[in-house]
Amino acid sequence: MAIAQVTIVPIGTGSTSLSGYVAELQRVLERAGGPVRYELTAMSTIIEGELEDILQVVREMHEAPFAQGALRVSTTLTIDDRRDKAASIRSKVESVERKLRG
């Protein structure tokens, strides 16, 4: 299972507000359903699932702002694809929390 962080920035929208675009990106993820799990954060979205499913949904997310009228879209994708043991968004956070407790 891979974990990815994606930030999609529409450019040339005529407004500094991006929340409507972010909401549509979340709808794309909702439609993807079972193959991926995700968490919206203040600055990006974290996605976990099989690598092929993540890449497919990120492609759909990248296209969404164009459908809303954006003239340019900048997408940043970081992938953590660990294959020596199972990993999830939650397990990564729990690992750090255990270390914080001592």
Contact map, one row per residue, 1 for C-alpha under 8 A:
111000000000000000000000000000000000000000000001111000000000000000000000000000001110011100000000000000
111100000000000000000000000000000000000000000001111001000000000000000000000000111100001100000000000000
111110000000000000000000000000000000000000000111100000000000000000000000000000111000001110000000000000
011111000000000000000000000000000000000000000111000001000000000000000000000011110000000000000000000000
001111100000000000000000000000000000000000011110000000000000000000000000000011100000000000000000000000
000111110000000000000000000000000000000000011110000000000100000000000000001111000000000000000000000000
000011111000000000000000000000000000000000111000000000000000000000000000001110000000000000000000000000
000001111100000000000000000000000000000000010000000000000000110000000000111100000000000000000000000000
000000111110000000000000000000000000000000000000000000000000000000000000111000000000000000000000000000
000000011111100001001000000000000000000000000000000000000000000011000111110000000000000000000000000000
000000001111100000000000000000000000000000000000000000000000000000000111110000000000000000000000000000
000000000111111000000000000000000000000000000000000000000000000000000111000000000000000000000000000000
000000000111111100000000000000000000000000000000000000000000000000001110000000000000000000000000000000
000000000001111100000000000000000000000000000000000000000000000000000000000000000000000000000000000000
000000000001111111000000000000000000000000000000000000000000000000000000000000000000000000000000000000
000000000000111111000000000000000000000000000000000000000000000000000000000000000000000000000000000000
000000000000001111110000000000000000000000000000000000000000000000000000000000000000000000000000000000
000000000100001111111100000000000000000000000000000000000000000000000000000000000000000000000000000000
000000000000000011111110000000000000000000000000000000000000000000000000000000000000000000000000000000
000000000000000011111111000000000000000000000000000000000000000000000000000000000000000000000000000000
000000000100000001111111100000000000000000000000000000000000000110010000000000000000000000000000000000
000000000000000001111111110000000000000000000000000000000000000000000000000000000000000000000000000000
000000000000000000111111111000000000000000000000000000000000000000000000000000000000000000000000000000
000000000000000000011111111100000000000000000000000000000000000100000000000000000000000000000000000000
000000000000000000001111111110000000000000000000000000000000100100000000000000000000000000000000000000
000000000000000000000111111111000000000100000000000000000000000000000000000000000000000000000000000000
000000000000000000000011111111100000000000000000000000000000000000000000000000000000000000000000000000
000000000000000000000001111111110000000000000000000000001001100100000000000000000000000000000000000000
000000000000000000000000111111111001010000000000000000001000100000000000000000000000000000000000000000
000000000000000000000000011111111000000000000000000000000000000000000000000000000000000000000000000000
000000000000000000000000001111111000000000000000000000000000000000000000000000000000000000000000000000
000000000000000000000000000111111111000000000000000000001000000000000000000000000000000000000000000000
000000000000000000000000000011111111100000000000000000000000000000000000000000000000000000000000000000
000000000000000000000000000000011111100000000000000000000000000000000000000000000000000000000000000000
000000000000000000000000000000011111100000000000110010000000000000000000000000000000000000000000000000
000000000000000000000000000010011111110000000011110011000000000000000000000000000000000000000000000000
000000000000000000000000000000001111111000000011100000000000000000000000000000000000000000000000000000
000000000000000000000000000010000001111100001111000000000000000000000000000000000000000000000000000000
000000000000000000000000000000000000111110001110000000000000000000000000000000000000000000000000000000
000000000000000000000000010000000000011111011100000000000000000000000000000000000000000000000000000000
000000000000000000000000000000000000001111111100000000000000000000000000000000000000000000000000000000
000000000000000000000000000000000000000111110000000000000000000000000000000000000000000000000000000000
000000100000000000000000000000000000000011111000000000000000000000000000000000000000000000000000000000
000011110000000000000000000000000000000111111100000000000000000000000000000000000000000000000000000000
000011100000000000000000000000000000011110111110000000000000000000000000000000000000000000000000000000
001111000000000000000000000000000000011110011111000000000000000000000000000000000000000010000000000000
001111000000000000000000000000000001111000001111100001000000000000000000000000000000000010000000000000
111100000000000000000000000000000001110000000111110001000000000000000000000000000000000110000000000000
111000000000000000000000000000000011100000000011111011000000000000000000000000000000000000000000000000
110000000000000000000000000000000011000000000001111111000000000000000000000000000000000000000000000000
110000000000000000000000000000000000000000000000111111100000000000000000000000001000000000000000000000
000000000000000000000000000000000000000000000000011111110000000000000000000000000000000000000000000000
000000000000000000000000000000000011000000000000111111111000000000000000000000000000000000000000000000
010100000000000000000000000000000001000000000011111111111100000000000000000000000000000000000000000000
000000000000000000000000000000000000000000000000001111111110000000000000000000000000000000000000000000
000000000000000000000000000000000000000000000000000111111111000000000000000000000000000000000000000000
000000000000000000000000000110010000000000000000000011111111100000000000000000000000000000000000000000
000001000000000000000000000000000000000000000000000001111111110000000000000000000000000000000000000000
000000000000000000000000000000000000000000000000000000111111111000000000000000000000000000000000000000
000000000000000000000000000100000000000000000000000000011111111100000000000000000000000000000000000000
000000010000000000000000100110000000000000000000000000001111111110000000000000000000000000000000000000
000000010000000000000000000000000000000000000000000000000111111111000000101000000000000000000000000000
000000000000000000000000000000000000000000000000000000000011111111100000000000000000000000000000000000
000000000000000000001001100100000000000000000000000000000001111111110000000000000000000000000000000000
000000000100000000001000000000000000000000000000000000000000111111111100100000000000000000000000000000
000000000100000000000000000000000000000000000000000000000000011111111111100000000000000000000000000000
000000000000000000000000000000000000000000000000000000000000001111111100000000000000000000000000000000
000000000000000000001000000000000000000000000000000000000000000111111100000000000000000000000000000000
000000000000100000000000000000000000000000000000000000000000000011111110000000000000000000000000000000
000000000111100000000000000000000000000000000000000000000000000011111111100000000000000000000000000000
000000000111100000000000000000000000000000000000000000000000000001001111100000000000000000000000000000
000000000111000000000000000000000000000000000000000000000000000001000111110000000000000000000000000000
000000011110000000000000000000000000000000000000000000000000010011000111111000000000000000000000000000
000000011110000000000000000000000000000000000000000000000000000000000001111100000000000000000000000000
000001111000000000000000000000000000000000000000000000000000010000000000111110000000000000000000000000
000001110000000000000000000000000000000000000000000000000000000000000000011111000000000000000000000000
000111100000000000000000000000000000000000000000000000000000000000000000001111100000000000000000000000
000111000000000000000000000000000000000000000000000000000000000000000000000111110000000000000000000000
011110000000000000000000000000000000000000000000000000000000000000000000000011111000000000000000000000
011100000000000000000000000000000000000000000000000000000000000000000000000001111100000000000000000000
111000000000000000000000000000000000000000000000001000000000000000000000000000111110000000000000000000
110000000000000000000000000000000000000000000000000000000000000000000000000000011111111000000000000000
100000000000000000000000000000000000000000000000000000000000000000000000000000001111110000000000000000
000000000000000000000000000000000000000000000000000000000000000000000000000000000111110000000000000000
000000000000000000000000000000000000000000000000000000000000000000000000000000000111111000000000000000
100000000000000000000000000000000000000000000000000000000000000000000000000000000111111100000000000000
111000000000000000000000000000000000000000000000000000000000000000000000000000000100111110110000000000
111000000000000000000000000000000000000000000001000000000000000000000000000000000000011111110000000000
001000000000000000000000000000000000000000000111000000000000000000000000000000000000001111111000000000
000000000000000000000000000000000000000000000000000000000000000000000000000000000000000111111100000000
000000000000000000000000000000000000000000000000000000000000000000000000000000000000001111111110000000
000000000000000000000000000000000000000000000000000000000000000000000000000000000000001111111111000000
000000000000000000000000000000000000000000000000000000000000000000000000000000000000000011111111100000
000000000000000000000000000000000000000000000000000000000000000000000000000000000000000001111111110000
000000000000000000000000000000000000000000000000000000000000000000000000000000000000000000111111111000
000000000000000000000000000000000000000000000000000000000000000000000000000000000000000000011111111100
000000000000000000000000000000000000000000000000000000000000000000000000000000000000000000001111111110
000000000000000000000000000000000000000000000000000000000000000000000000000000000000000000000111111111
000000000000000000000000000000000000000000000000000000000000000000000000000000000000000000000011111111
000000000000000000000000000000000000000000000000000000000000000000000000000000000000000000000001111111
000000000000000000000000000000000000000000000000000000000000000000000000000000000000000000000000111111
000000000000000000000000000000000000000000000000000000000000000000000000000000000000000000000000011111
